[in-house]
Structures are given as structure tokens and as C-alpha cells.
Amino acid sequence: MSAAWIAPDWPAPVGVRACVTTREGGVSAAPFDAFNLGEHVGDEAAAVAWNRRYLAQALGCRPAWLSQVHSTRVVEASPGQVAEADASWSAEPGVASVVLTADCLPVLFCDRAGSRVASAHAGWRGLAAGVLEATVAAMACDPGQLLAWLGPAIGPAAFEVGEEVRDAFVSQHAQASDAFSPSLNAGRHMADLYRLARIRLAACGVLAVSGGGFCTYSDPRFYSYRRHSSTGRFASLVWLER
């Protein structure tokens, strides 16, 4: 694994591997420089293909890419097809569940037995609609036996949203009001995606949650759509060792 990439700090069992890529290490030209893994952002197809091949070789896994649409659909990870979904799970060693982000929240999962893994793409729409709950359900095991890790996303000091976003969460969980603070702009709020994810995971029984200390907007290691609308995507992957 590249020294520039991030190994999640979570108490995953032996045999569970995970990685978050950064902008470093690839061949994409500006403004996608350099390790863009998104095919849908306007980057050269050959550059993305090279980056994806390098990723698989460097990690020794088979990434199962998704076509992400801010939905709650969860599929079994399959490297042979690109499913339209925003989360996937795998119980097959060597097959990596992977999501792409550039401010949205990537969430990685595994069970304490080290028998299955999952990843979810949680922008505010997917988070409010229940993508994390759907992922937990798809893993088909006791939620109390799951571990979750919150990967790099836009931080609470940078994520300004409207009243409709606050209402979408508070209408479902009253305690979600704690995840919003007043913005300097009237009628706007600063939202904490990490706090919102923890509230929703706890509500469905997942209490062992790690991570949540990043901000893609302020950290130049990561792509950020709010910082630069024309930008790439980095990957968060989790898989079982062969």
C-alpha cells in the first residue's frame, strides 16, 4: 500500500483489510491530479483505467466498482459488473467493497468474526434516506457484532446546508439537532456528517464506531467537490484477505 494512503484505525479482526486512497500516486492530469479513480468526472478514461489497475495491484484485491446515485440500494460486491447502488457487501476473500467520494461520507463495515465486510457512500441525501441502515441490514448479522469506520468527509466547520437538510434529519431523530450549529449566513446551518452518521448507526444497533476526524474540504490530500467542483474522486475500500 502506498505510504500516502490511509489505513483505517479501527479494531477490525485479523484478516480484514481496509484502505483509503489520496490524491497521490496516479497519472491523472490537472485538475484531477493525480490518483483520480472516478470515471464520471471528465478525466481521461485511460488515466482512470491505469489508476484503477494500479490500485488493485498495489492492494492485492479485486475492487467492485459502483455507479453511485445517492440511493439506499445495497448490492453484493461483484468485480465483474458495475451496479447502480451506493453500498455493497462481500463475504468473498479478495473482493473489495469500495465507494468513491469527494466530500460525501464513506463508511466501512466488518463483523467481529471477520466473515463479511461492506462499504457505503453517504452524502446527506443518502444518509437521511437510510443508506447506512440498509447496509447494516444487508450484512445479515447482529448489528451489535458490527464495527464501523467513518472515513474522510467534509467537516462540520465547512459543511453549510439549508433548513431542509436539518429538517430531514431532525424529523427522524430529535437528537440530530445536536449535529447542526448556526451558520454566519441567515437561514443556514453548519452540519456534522460524522455526528449524524453516529446517531443513525446507534439507532440501528451499531455502537462500535471509529474514525470521523477528517475534513476533505480543508485537507489537500483529498478531493473536495465543494473546494473545486471540477475534481476527482478517492476510494475507500474494505476486503477479506485471501
Phi and psi restraints in degrees (value plus and minus 20) as a CYANA .aco file:
   2 SER   PHI     -79.1   -39.1
   2 SER   PSI     121.1   161.1
   3 ALA   PHI     -83.8   -43.8
   3 ALA   PSI     -40.7    -0.7
   4 ALA   PHI    -102.1   -62.1
   4 ALA   PSI     -36.0     4.0
   5 TRP   PHI    -103.7   -63.7
   5 TRP   PSI     148.1   188.1
   6 ILE   PHI    -133.5   -93.5
   6 ILE   PSI     108.8   148.8
   7 ALA   PHI    -116.5   -76.5
   7 ALA   PSI      97.0   137.0
   8 PRO   PHI     -73.9   -33.9
   8 PRO   PSI     118.0   158.0
   9 ASP   PHI    -115.8   -75.8
   9 ASP   PSI      71.2   111.2
  10 TRP   PHI    -169.3  -129.3
  10 TRP   PSI     137.5   177.5
  11 PRO   PHI    -103.5   -63.5
  11 PRO   PSI      29.5    69.5
  12 ALA   PHI     -88.1   -48.1
  12 ALA   PSI     126.2   166.2
  13 PRO   PHI     -88.9   -48.9
  13 PRO   PSI     141.7   181.7
  14 VAL   PHI     -76.9   -36.9
  14 VAL   PSI     115.7   155.7
  15 GLY   PHI      81.3   121.3
  15 GLY   PSI     -32.7     7.3
  16 VAL   PHI    -118.4   -78.4
  16 VAL   PSI     103.9   143.9
  17 ARG   PHI    -134.6   -94.6
  17 ARG   PSI     128.9   168.9
  18 ALA   PHI    -172.1  -132.1
  18 ALA   PSI     134.4   174.4
  19 CYS   PHI    -178.0  -138.0
  19 CYS   PSI     125.7   165.7
  20 VAL   PHI    -142.4  -102.4
  20 VAL   PSI     105.6   145.6
  21 THR   PHI    -100.9   -60.9
  21 THR   PSI     147.9   187.9
  22 THR   PHI    -147.0  -107.0
  22 THR   PSI    -189.4  -149.4
  23 ARG   PHI     -93.2   -53.2
  23 ARG   PSI     -34.4     5.6
  24 GLU   PHI    -107.9   -67.9
  24 GLU   PSI     123.4   163.4
  25 GLY   PHI      93.1   133.1
  25 GLY   PSI     -25.3    14.7
  26 GLY   PHI    -132.8   -92.8
  26 GLY   PSI    -182.0  -142.0
  27 VAL   PHI    -141.5  -101.5
  27 VAL   PSI     -14.1    25.9
  28 SER   PHI     -89.8   -49.8
  28 SER   PSI     121.7   161.7
  29 ALA   PHI    -106.1   -66.1
  29 ALA   PSI     145.4   185.4
  30 ALA   PHI     -77.2   -37.2
  30 ALA   PSI     125.1   165.1
  31 PRO   PHI    -107.6   -67.6
  31 PRO   PSI      -7.6    32.4
  32 PHE   PHI    -115.7   -75.7
  32 PHE   PSI     -15.4    24.6
  33 ASP   PHI     -73.8   -33.8
  33 ASP   PSI     110.4   150.4
  34 ALA   PHI    -149.3  -109.3
  34 ALA   PSI     -40.8    -0.8
  35 PHE   PHI    -130.7   -90.7
  35 PHE   PSI      34.6    74.6
  36 ASN   PHI     -92.0   -52.0
  36 ASN   PSI     114.1   154.1
  37 LEU   PHI    -135.7   -95.7
  37 LEU   PSI     -17.0    23.0
  38 GLY   PHI    -111.5   -71.5
  38 GLY   PSI     109.4   149.4
  39 GLU   PHI    -104.2   -64.2
  39 GLU   PSI     -33.4     6.6
  40 HIS   PHI    -124.3   -84.3
  40 HIS   PSI      -7.5    32.5
  41 VAL   PHI    -126.1   -86.1
  41 VAL   PSI     -20.6    19.4
  42 GLY   PHI      81.9   121.9
  42 GLY   PSI     -16.8    23.2
  43 ASP   PHI     -93.6   -53.6
  43 ASP   PSI     140.3   180.3
  44 GLU   PHI     -84.3   -44.3
  44 GLU   PSI     110.3   150.3
  45 ALA   PHI     -78.9   -38.9
  45 ALA   PSI     -58.1   -18.1
  46 ALA   PHI     -86.1   -46.1
  46 ALA   PSI     -55.6   -15.6
  47 ALA   PHI     -87.8   -47.8
  47 ALA   PSI     -63.3   -23.3
  48 VAL   PHI     -83.6   -43.6
  48 VAL   PSI     -62.5   -22.5
  49 ALA   PHI     -81.4   -41.4
  49 ALA   PSI     -62.3   -22.3
  50 TRP   PHI     -83.4   -43.4
  50 TRP   PSI     -65.2   -25.2
  51 ASN   PHI     -80.4   -40.4
  51 ASN   PSI     -61.7   -21.7
  52 ARG   PHI     -87.6   -47.6
  52 ARG   PSI     -59.1   -19.1
  53 ARG   PHI     -84.0   -44.0
  53 ARG   PSI     -63.7   -23.7
  54 TYR   PHI     -81.3   -41.3
  54 TYR   PSI     -62.3   -22.3
  55 LEU   PHI     -78.4   -38.4
  55 LEU   PSI     -69.1   -29.1
  56 ALA   PHI     -81.9   -41.9
  56 ALA   PSI     -61.6   -21.6
  57 GLN   PHI     -88.2   -48.2
  57 GLN   PSI     -60.6   -20.6
  58 ALA   PHI     -87.9   -47.9
  58 ALA   PSI     -54.8   -14.8
  59 LEU   PHI    -115.2   -75.2
  59 LEU   PSI     -37.0     3.0
  60 GLY   PHI      50.1    90.1
  60 GLY   PSI      15.1    55.1
  61 CYS   PHI    -155.1  -115.1
  61 CYS   PSI     154.4   194.4
  62 ARG   PHI    -135.7   -95.7
  62 ARG   PSI      79.0   119.0
  63 PRO   PHI     -86.8   -46.8
  63 PRO   PSI     117.9   157.9
  64 ALA   PHI    -125.1   -85.1
  64 ALA   PSI      78.5   118.5
  65 TRP   PHI     -95.7   -55.7
  65 TRP   PSI     130.5   170.5
  66 LEU   PHI    -139.0   -99.0
  66 LEU   PSI     138.9   178.9
  67 SER   PHI    -120.5   -80.5
  67 SER   PSI      81.8   121.8
  68 GLN   PHI    -107.8   -67.8
  68 GLN   PSI     113.7   153.7
  69 VAL   PHI    -154.9  -114.9
  69 VAL   PSI       1.8    41.8
  70 HIS   PHI      40.3    80.3
  70 HIS   PSI      20.9    60.9
  71 SER   PHI    -124.4   -84.4
  71 SER   PSI    -193.2  -153.2
  72 THR   PHI    -133.6   -93.6
  72 THR   PSI      -5.4    34.6
  73 ARG   PHI     -95.4   -55.4
  73 ARG   PSI     113.8   153.8
  74 VAL   PHI    -141.7  -101.7
  74 VAL   PSI     113.2   153.2
  75 VAL   PHI    -148.2  -108.2
  75 VAL   PSI     142.1   182.1
  76 GLU   PHI     -93.5   -53.5
  76 GLU   PSI     111.5   151.5
  77 ALA   PHI     -81.5   -41.5
  77 ALA   PSI     108.4   148.4
  78 SER   PHI    -160.1  -120.1
  78 SER   PSI      87.4   127.4
  79 PRO   PHI     -81.5   -41.5
  79 PRO   PSI     -37.7     2.3
  80 GLY   PHI    -103.8   -63.8
  80 GLY   PSI     -26.6    13.4
  81 GLN   PHI    -166.4  -126.4
  81 GLN   PSI     134.0   174.0
  82 VAL   PHI    -126.3   -86.3
  82 VAL   PSI      79.1   119.1
  83 ALA   PHI    -101.8   -61.8
  83 ALA   PSI     128.7   168.7
  84 GLU   PHI    -104.2   -64.2
  84 GLU   PSI      82.9   122.9
  85 ALA   PHI    -185.8  -145.8
  85 ALA   PSI     150.6   190.6
  86 ASP   PHI    -144.2  -104.2
  86 ASP   PSI      -7.6    32.4
  87 ALA   PHI    -180.7  -140.7
  87 ALA   PSI     134.8   174.8
  88 SER   PHI    -168.4  -128.4
  88 SER   PSI     141.9   181.9
  89 TRP   PHI    -154.0  -114.0
  89 TRP   PSI     139.1   179.1
  90 SER   PHI    -168.4  -128.4
  90 SER   PSI     120.6   160.6
  91 ALA   PHI    -139.9   -99.9
  91 ALA   PSI     -12.1    27.9
  92 GLU   PHI    -119.1   -79.1
  92 GLU   PSI      99.2   139.2
  93 PRO   PHI     -75.9   -35.9
  93 PRO   PSI     116.5   156.5
  94 GLY   PHI      70.5   110.5
  94 GLY   PSI     -35.9     4.1
  95 VAL   PHI    -114.1   -74.1
  95 VAL   PSI      98.4   138.4
  96 ALA   PHI    -115.0   -75.0
  96 ALA   PSI     109.2   149.2
  97 SER   PHI    -101.8   -61.8
  97 SER   PSI     109.3   149.3
  98 VAL   PHI    -162.9  -122.9
  98 VAL   PSI     121.9   161.9
  99 VAL   PHI    -149.2  -109.2
  99 VAL   PSI     132.5   172.5
 100 LEU   PHI    -129.0   -89.0
 100 LEU   PSI     119.7   159.7
 101 THR   PHI    -166.4  -126.4
 101 THR   PSI     146.3   186.3
 102 ALA   PHI    -179.3  -139.3
 102 ALA   PSI      34.2    74.2
 103 ASP   PHI     111.2   151.2
 103 ASP   PSI     -56.2   -16.2
 104 CYS   PHI     -83.6   -43.6
 104 CYS   PSI     144.6   184.6
 105 LEU   PHI    -113.5   -73.5
 105 LEU   PSI     100.1   140.1
 106 PRO   PHI    -110.0   -70.0
 106 PRO   PSI     113.3   153.3
 107 VAL   PHI    -143.3  -103.3
 107 VAL   PSI     105.6   145.6
 108 LEU   PHI    -124.0   -84.0
 108 LEU   PSI     125.2   165.2
 109 PHE   PHI    -151.6  -111.6
 109 PHE   PSI     132.5   172.5
 110 CYS   PHI    -172.8  -132.8
 110 CYS   PSI     142.4   182.4
 111 ASP   PHI    -116.8   -76.8
 111 ASP   PSI     138.8   178.8
 112 ARG   PHI     -84.7   -44.7
 112 ARG   PSI     -41.4    -1.4
 113 ALA   PHI    -100.7   -60.7
 113 ALA   PSI     -31.2     8.8
 114 GLY   PHI      48.8    88.8
 114 GLY   PSI      14.7    54.7
 115 SER   PHI    -127.5   -87.5
 115 SER   PSI     -35.5     4.5
 116 ARG   PHI    -176.4  -136.4
 116 ARG   PSI     134.9   174.9
 117 VAL   PHI    -156.3  -116.3
 117 VAL   PSI     145.8   185.8
 118 ALA   PHI    -178.9  -138.9
 118 ALA   PSI     140.8   180.8
 119 SER   PHI    -160.4  -120.4
 119 SER   PSI     129.9   169.9
 120 ALA   PHI    -156.7  -116.7
 120 ALA   PSI     123.1   163.1
 121 HIS   PHI    -120.4   -80.4
 121 HIS   PSI      92.5   132.5
 122 ALA   PHI    -143.1  -103.1
 122 ALA   PSI      65.2   105.2
 123 GLY   PHI     -94.3   -54.3
 123 GLY   PSI     157.1   197.1
 124 TRP   PHI     -84.0   -44.0
 124 TRP   PSI     -54.2   -14.2
 125 ARG   PHI     -85.6   -45.6
 125 ARG   PSI     -69.0   -29.0
 126 GLY   PHI     -85.1   -45.1
 126 GLY   PSI     -57.7   -17.7
 127 LEU   PHI     -83.0   -43.0
 127 LEU   PSI     -66.1   -26.1
 128 ALA   PHI     -86.8   -46.8
 128 ALA   PSI     -52.7   -12.7
 129 ALA   PHI     -97.6   -57.6
 129 ALA   PSI     -38.6     1.4
 130 GLY   PHI      90.7   130.7
 130 GLY   PSI       7.9    47.9
 131 VAL   PHI     -85.2   -45.2
 131 VAL   PSI     -53.7   -13.7
 132 LEU   PHI     -90.3   -50.3
 132 LEU   PSI     -62.7   -22.7
 133 GLU   PHI     -81.3   -41.3
 133 GLU   PSI     -59.8   -19.8
 134 ALA   PHI     -85.6   -45.6
 134 ALA   PSI     -56.5   -16.5
 135 THR   PHI     -87.7   -47.7
 135 THR   PSI     -64.2   -24.2
 136 VAL   PHI     -79.0   -39.0
 136 VAL   PSI     -64.3   -24.3
 137 ALA   PHI     -82.5   -42.5
 137 ALA   PSI     -60.4   -20.4
 138 ALA   PHI     -87.5   -47.5
 138 ALA   PSI     -42.8    -2.8
 139 MET   PHI     -93.9   -53.9
 139 MET   PSI     -34.8     5.2
 140 ALA   PHI      33.2    73.2
 140 ALA   PSI      27.5    67.5
 141 CYS   PHI    -167.8  -127.8
 141 CYS   PSI     151.7   191.7
 142 ASP   PHI     -80.3   -40.3
 142 ASP   PSI     101.4   141.4
 143 PRO   PHI     -76.4   -36.4
 143 PRO   PSI     -48.4    -8.4
 144 GLY   PHI     -88.3   -48.3
 144 GLY   PSI     -33.1     6.9
 145 GLN   PHI    -119.6   -79.6
 145 GLN   PSI     -11.0    29.0
 146 LEU   PHI    -120.7   -80.7
 146 LEU   PSI     127.7   167.7
 147 LEU   PHI    -133.9   -93.9
 147 LEU   PSI     121.3   161.3
 148 ALA   PHI    -148.3  -108.3
 148 ALA   PSI     127.6   167.6
 149 TRP   PHI    -151.2  -111.2
 149 TRP   PSI     107.8   147.8
 150 LEU   PHI    -113.5   -73.5
 150 LEU   PSI      94.7   134.7
 151 GLY   PHI    -105.5   -65.5
 151 GLY   PSI    -193.1  -153.1
 152 PRO   PHI     -83.9   -43.9
 152 PRO   PSI     106.0   146.0
 153 ALA   PHI    -164.4  -124.4
 153 ALA   PSI     152.1   192.1
 154 ILE   PHI     -84.1   -44.1
 154 ILE   PSI     113.4   153.4
 155 GLY   PHI    -104.5   -64.5
 155 GLY   PSI     146.4   186.4
 156 PRO   PHI     -85.1   -45.1
 156 PRO   PSI     -39.9     0.1
 157 ALA   PHI    -101.4   -61.4
 157 ALA   PSI     -29.8    10.2
 158 ALA   PHI    -141.0  -101.0
 158 ALA   PSI     -32.2     7.8
 159 PHE   PHI    -117.2   -77.2
 159 PHE   PSI      70.9   110.9
 160 GLU   PHI    -111.7   -71.7
 160 GLU   PSI     111.8   151.8
 161 VAL   PHI    -155.1  -115.1
 161 VAL   PSI     148.6   188.6
 162 GLY   PHI    -110.9   -70.9
 162 GLY   PSI     156.9   196.9
 163 GLU   PHI     -82.0   -42.0
 163 GLU   PSI     -51.1   -11.1
 164 GLU   PHI     -85.3   -45.3
 164 GLU   PSI     -51.3   -11.3
 165 VAL   PHI     -90.2   -50.2
 165 VAL   PSI     -66.6   -26.6
 166 ARG   PHI     -78.1   -38.1
 166 ARG   PSI     -65.9   -25.9
 167 ASP   PHI     -81.5   -41.5
 167 ASP   PSI     -57.0   -17.0
 168 ALA   PHI     -80.3   -40.3
 168 ALA   PSI     -54.3   -14.3
 169 PHE   PHI    -109.6   -69.6
 169 PHE   PSI     -65.2   -25.2
 170 VAL   PHI     -86.2   -46.2
 170 VAL   PSI     -49.4    -9.4
 171 SER   PHI     -86.4   -46.4
 171 SER   PSI     -41.0    -1.0
 172 GLN   PHI    -119.3   -79.3
 172 GLN   PSI     -56.5   -16.5
 173 HIS   PHI    -158.8  -118.8
 173 HIS   PSI      91.4   131.4
 174 ALA   PHI     -77.9   -37.9
 174 ALA   PSI     -54.9   -14.9
 175 GLN   PHI     -89.2   -49.2
 175 GLN   PSI     -31.5     8.5
 176 ALA   PHI     -83.5   -43.5
 176 ALA   PSI     -37.4     2.6
 177 SER   PHI     -79.8   -39.8
 177 SER   PSI     -47.1    -7.1
 178 ASP   PHI     -87.5   -47.5
 178 ASP   PSI     -36.7     3.3
 179 ALA   PHI    -108.7   -68.7
 179 ALA   PSI     -17.0    23.0
 180 PHE   PHI    -143.8  -103.8
 180 PHE   PSI     120.3   160.3
 181 SER   PHI    -152.3  -112.3
 181 SER   PSI     137.1   177.1
 182 PRO   PHI     -83.9   -43.9
 182 PRO   PSI     119.5   159.5
 183 SER   PHI    -107.4   -67.4
 183 SER   PSI     144.6   184.6
 184 LEU   PHI     -90.6   -50.6
 184 LEU   PSI     -36.9     3.1
 185 ASN   PHI    -116.5   -76.5
 185 ASN   PSI     110.4   150.4
 186 ALA   PHI     -78.0   -38.0
 186 ALA   PSI     116.4   156.4
 187 GLY   PHI      56.5    96.5
 187 GLY   PSI     -10.8    29.2
 188 ARG   PHI    -139.7   -99.7
 188 ARG   PSI     142.1   182.1
 189 HIS   PHI    -156.6  -116.6
 189 HIS   PSI     133.9   173.9
 190 MET   PHI    -117.9   -77.9
 190 MET   PSI     105.6   145.6
 191 ALA   PHI    -130.1   -90.1
 191 ALA   PSI     120.6   160.6
 192 ASP   PHI    -125.7   -85.7
 192 ASP   PSI      76.1   116.1
 193 LEU   PHI     -79.5   -39.5
 193 LEU   PSI     -57.2   -17.2
 194 TYR   PHI     -83.9   -43.9
 194 TYR   PSI     -64.2   -24.2
 195 ARG   PHI     -83.8   -43.8
 195 ARG   PSI     -62.5   -22.5
 196 LEU   PHI     -82.2   -42.2
 196 LEU   PSI     -61.0   -21.0
 197 ALA   PHI     -84.7   -44.7
 197 ALA   PSI     -61.5   -21.5
 198 ARG   PHI     -83.4   -43.4
 198 ARG   PSI     -59.9   -19.9
 199 ILE   PHI     -81.4   -41.4
 199 ILE   PSI     -65.2   -25.2
 200 ARG   PHI     -92.5   -52.5
 200 ARG   PSI     -56.7   -16.7
 201 LEU   PHI     -85.9   -45.9
 201 LEU   PSI     -62.6   -22.6
 202 ALA   PHI     -81.5   -41.5
 202 ALA   PSI     -58.0   -18.0
 203 ALA   PHI     -85.0   -45.0
 203 ALA   PSI     -45.4    -5.4
 204 CYS   PHI    -124.9   -84.9
 204 CYS   PSI      -6.4    33.6
 205 GLY   PHI      77.9   117.9
 205 GLY   PSI     -16.3    23.7
 206 VAL   PHI    -116.6   -76.6
 206 VAL   PSI      86.1   126.1
 207 LEU   PHI    -127.5   -87.5
 207 LEU   PSI     -37.6     2.4
 208 ALA   PHI    -109.4   -69.4
 208 ALA   PSI      66.9   106.9
 209 VAL   PHI    -141.8  -101.8
 209 VAL   PSI     107.0   147.0
 210 SER   PHI    -137.8   -97.8
 210 SER   PSI     154.6   194.6
 211 GLY   PHI      63.9   103.9
 211 GLY   PSI    -184.3  -144.3
 212 GLY   PHI      73.2   113.2
 212 GLY   PSI       2.5    42.5
 213 GLY   PHI    -131.9   -91.9
 213 GLY   PSI       2.9    42.9
 214 PHE   PHI    -131.6   -91.6
 214 PHE   PSI     147.2   187.2
 215 CYS   PHI    -165.6  -125.6
 215 CYS   PSI      87.4   127.4
 216 THR   PHI     -83.5   -43.5
 216 THR   PSI     -50.4   -10.4
 217 TYR   PHI     -87.4   -47.4
 217 TYR   PSI     -59.2   -19.2
 218 SER   PHI    -117.2   -77.2
 218 SER   PSI     -34.2     5.8
 219 ASP   PHI    -121.4   -81.4
 219 ASP   PSI      90.9   130.9
 220 PRO   PHI     -88.3   -48.3
 220 PRO   PSI     -25.6    14.4
 221 ARG   PHI     -88.0   -48.0
 221 ARG   PSI     -42.2    -2.2
 222 PHE   PHI    -132.1   -92.1
 222 PHE   PSI     134.4   174.4
 223 TYR   PHI     -92.6   -52.6
 223 TYR   PSI     124.2   164.2
 224 SER   PHI    -161.9  -121.9
 224 SER   PSI      97.5   137.5
 225 TYR   PHI     -87.2   -47.2
 225 TYR   PSI     -54.0   -14.0
 226 ARG   PHI     -93.5   -53.5
 226 ARG   PSI     -47.9    -7.9
 227 ARG   PHI     -98.1   -58.1
 227 ARG   PSI     -63.6   -23.6
 228 HIS   PHI    -162.4  -122.4
 228 HIS   PSI      89.5   129.5
 229 SER   PHI     -84.2   -44.2
 229 SER   PSI     -49.1    -9.1
 230 SER   PHI    -116.0   -76.0
 230 SER   PSI      77.7   117.7
 231 THR   PHI    -174.2  -134.2
 231 THR   PSI     155.2   195.2
 232 GLY   PHI    -114.5   -74.5
 232 GLY   PSI    -184.7  -144.7
 233 ARG   PHI    -155.1  -115.1
 233 ARG   PSI     120.1   160.1
 234 PHE   PHI    -125.3   -85.3
 234 PHE   PSI     143.7   183.7
 235 ALA   PHI    -133.6   -93.6
 235 ALA   PSI     124.0   164.0
 236 SER   PHI    -139.2   -99.2
 236 SER   PSI     102.9   142.9
 237 LEU   PHI    -146.7  -106.7
 237 LEU   PSI     130.6   170.6
 238 VAL   PHI    -165.1  -125.1
 238 VAL   PSI     119.3   159.3
 239 TRP   PHI    -175.9  -135.9
 239 TRP   PSI     146.1   186.1
 240 LEU   PHI    -117.2   -77.2
 240 LEU   PSI     115.0   155.0
 241 GLU   PHI     -83.6   -43.6
 241 GLU   PSI     127.8   167.8
